[in-house]
Amino acid sequence: SQMRGNKKKSIERFKQHIFSKKHLQVNFDIDCLDVTIASATGIPAQQGLFFEDIFEMLELIAMHPSFSFDLSEVNPHKHGAKQTIEMAQRILAIILGLKQYTIESELRQKEYVH
């Protein structure tokens, strides 16, 4: 993929793009991930992305001041459901955890200002 070819450049372009927007609506379709880590999806991806490929993007999304995020295509009735659900939970925990950390940091900074 283009991102794997030059990850640093791709991440920088992604960062510039998302922070130029007032609000982000992120639709994360879990079947973009490789079948070896997320097989219980609508159409599992052969040669899909790995967690290491998306982690920095998730961090950047979580740092954006205004975003909404949905995660789709997890099928709990397919083979590999436990692993796919755990990956979905990991993604959401990063988004929610980092957002919570960002909000708490902002509140602490405001306390020092007042």
Secondary structure, 3 states (H helix, E strand, C coil): CHHHHCHHHHHHHHHHHHCCCCCEEEEEEHHHEECCCCCCCCCCECCCECHHHHHHHHHHHHHCCCEEEEEECCCCCCCCHHHHHHHHHHHHHHHHHHHHHHHHHHHHHHHHHC
